[in-house]
Structures are given as C-alpha cells and as structure tokens.
Amino acid sequence: MTDFDTVTSRKNTASLKWDKYRDQDILPFWVADMDFKLAEPIQKAVEERVSHGVFGYTVAPDGLSDAIIAHLQNEYQWQVDPSWIVWLPGVVTGLAISCRAFCNDGDEIMVNPPIYHHFYDSHEVDRHEVVRVPLCRKEDRWTYDFAAMEAAFTDKTKLMMMCSPHNPTGTVFTSDELQSLAALCKKNNVIMISDEIHCDLVIDKSAKHYPTAAACPDMADNIVTLMSGSKTWNIAGLNCSFAIIKNAALRDQFRAASQSIVPIVPPLAYVATQAAYQEAGPWRAELLEYLAANYAYLQTELGAVPGLKVESIQATYLAWIDATELGLDDTQGFFEEHGVGLSSGEQFGQPNYIRLNFACPRETLVKGVERMKAAVSTLA
Ligand SMILES: Cc1ncc(COP(=O)(O)O)c(C=O)c1O
C-alpha cells in the first residue's frame, strides 16, 4: 500500500505552490500539483538516469510511445499509431502552438467558461479573437450549451478549445456529449483542440473518460488531443507532454508552428513519463482511491458550512465551490486572510467561486478545512 498520509514538507524546495506563502502561515490549496512523493518506479528510474551523469539533448526513448499507446488502448480502447505522437514540454505549449498553427489574422477561437485560464491567453493577442460561450449547468453538472455555441460560430471561427475531463468543473463528458460537440464543429469547419491532461484522474466510479478523437471517429481528422502523465503522476515540474494528431497535414502544420520556439523535452522528463505509464498503474489506482476519499471528506465537512456549496465533480483533484451565498467581494482574499490559499474562481471566468486542490495528505486537508470553517464562522 502506498502511504499518501505522510506529510512531506515542500518548504524550501522552491515549490511554486508553497513558496507563494513562504513566510506566512497560509496553507496552499491552489495550483494543480500534488503534495505526494513520486511512485517508487518513477523515483528509481529518475535516480538511475541521474546517476549516468550526462544530460545532453534527448529524443523519446525506445518503448515510450508503445507504453502510452498500450495505456490508451487498455484504458480507453483508443488505437493510436506511433506516428501520430508529437512530443511537447507542456500541454499549455500545445494550446498556444495550436493557435499559431491553425489560425490566421482575425480568426476566432471558441472557449467555454469557466475554464482553465490558459485557454483565454494562449492565443496571439494581436492576431486572434477569443469568443466565450459559457458552459451551462444541467442535472447537477456543467456541460456545453450547444444552442449558444451554434449561434456563436462564424465563418472566422477556426478552433474550439476544450478541456476533457474539465478543469475547473470536474465534468467527465459522455460519449453523446462529445459526439454532439464534434458534429457542431464539423458542420462549422472548426478544428477541436482537446486538452485531456486530467483523463487518468476520474474519481467517480460511475463515469468513464472517452478521448474525443476515439468517441468521434468522423471528426478524428480535425482533432488535436493534448495529454501528459504530469498531473496523474505528479511530474509537472519535469515537462513531458504530447499531442496526438492523426491527420498528417495538421501534424505538419503543428510541427512547423513549433519550430524554433518549442524546446525539446528534457531527459529526466522522458524517463519519468515512461516509468509512469509502464510501471506506475497500481500507484495510480491507489491514488484515485485516496483522492476520492479526500473529496468525500470535503463534501461532508465543507458541504455543511453555510454559504459554501461543494459541487459534484467526476474527475480531477480540484473541488469547485460556489461561495456566492457568502456575499463577499473577494472570497479568495478572505480565505487567504484566514490562512487558506485557494484559487479564485475569477481566474477561470466565474467570480464567487473558489477552487480547492485536495491532492494532499488528509492531515493537511483537515487543517485547511478547519481554518475555512473558522473563517466562515467570523461572518455570522
Ligand atoms: C486543463 C489543463 N491544461 C494544462 C495544464 C498545464 O499543463 P502543462 O503544465 O503541461 O503546460 C493544466 C494544469 O493545471 C490544466 O489543468
């Protein structure tokens, strides 16, 4: 059994998450990385590579594509050819390169708030327009508003950037939803950029992730899928991601747009990613159990706090909390003053919400929740 309970201090490690509050008594639950140590096989593989001592320019090691392809086949019944894979140092890089590759001056990119903030800012500001068509809430989950999207497409719309499973709402889209989306994009001649970085983090056992390109074979030639082991295996600081692009012409455009801008993937990142996909499946299974239990705890404890509504999520380790009823102008700032560092919903396009990253030992989470309860009690 993996020990997710032991607290590993990340102070003085130049951690983005923890250093934000360096000399303050504020527990960080914001940026999306986890406070857990690496799975043993990944740690071992990285240590072995470090002991070699030479770190020149590197290409993807033999067996890495095969490990990813096997994972996609086993988990999602998606058959991917190795030639479709383009290595990237980050998924956000993939979003930005897609805008450069597939949009001309004045073209429009559709995004659906609330959404991970880089969806708003990965385009070229002087050249492209971002068109925002909000998601809607149906039967206790967030989904696409197909009618509003249909009305918003113009002949300038070239890209639709989607996040599946969804950050920050935690929705796992059904195959029907993805097919409706693909049909809409096909009809309007729009390329879909499907960011699936959270696909291996489905915590609701009744939900299943469908890669957009696998669920929508008719549209597969116009889909760029972006993936990484970075969230699932907590190796975001190492920088290995990949695009999967079936259509050779799109792939060439994507590669051409990357030229001279995108650095190659670092050697330790490749090694860690290979060990993750090849050997750290059992670790992931245990992680999902732990995350689901943390989320259940949050729902019970924070769900009972007047003014906070912990919405149902199906995937990710990011709780999406409606704090409208607290009636505060700056909810994130309020909790920060009470020792809890959250992400502001405003960043994702939904003021009055807060996002809480619960990928930490239970002990840390309990401390944060107790501080949040105490904070809200001061409002009474
Ligand atoms: C939807 C989504 N895409 C991309 C990223 C970041 O990807 P990367 O660090 O590989 O650029 C995140 C991180 O939180 C995310 O939630």
The ligand as a Tripos MOL2 file, in Angstrom:
@<TRIPOS>MOLECULE
LIG
   16    16     1     0     0
SMALL
NO_CHARGES

@<TRIPOS>ATOM
      1 C1         -6.5460   21.6990  -18.3070 C.3       1 LIG1
      2 C2         -5.0890   21.9270  -18.0890 C.ar      1 LIG1
      3 N1         -4.2690   22.0020  -19.1430 N.ar      1 LIG1
      4 C3         -2.9420   22.2030  -18.9890 C.ar      1 LIG1
      5 C4         -2.3910   22.3490  -17.7330 C.ar      1 LIG1
      6 C5         -0.9180   22.5950  -17.5700 C.3       1 LIG1
      7 O1         -0.2030   21.7960  -18.4320 O.3       1 LIG1
      8 P1          1.3620   21.9440  -18.5890 P.3       1 LIG1
      9 O2          1.9430   22.1660  -17.2450 O.co2     1 LIG1
     10 O3          1.7500   20.6440  -19.2130 O.co2     1 LIG1
     11 O4          1.5980   23.0860  -19.5260 O.co2     1 LIG1
     12 C6         -3.2100   22.2740  -16.6030 C.ar      1 LIG1
     13 C7         -2.6600   22.4700  -15.2540 C.2       1 LIG1
     14 O5         -3.3510   22.6630  -14.3040 O.2       1 LIG1
     15 C8         -4.6010   22.0580  -16.7930 C.ar      1 LIG1
     16 O6         -5.4330   21.9770  -15.7460 O.3       1 LIG1
@<TRIPOS>BOND
     1     1     2 1
     2     2     3 ar
     3     2    15 ar
     4     3     4 ar
     5     4     5 ar
     6     5     6 1
     7     5    12 ar
     8     6     7 1
     9     7     8 1
    10     8     9 2
    11     8    10 1
    12     8    11 1
    13    12    13 1
    14    12    15 ar
    15    13    14 2
    16    15    16 1
@<TRIPOS>SUBSTRUCTURE
     1 LIG1         1 GROUP 0 **** ****
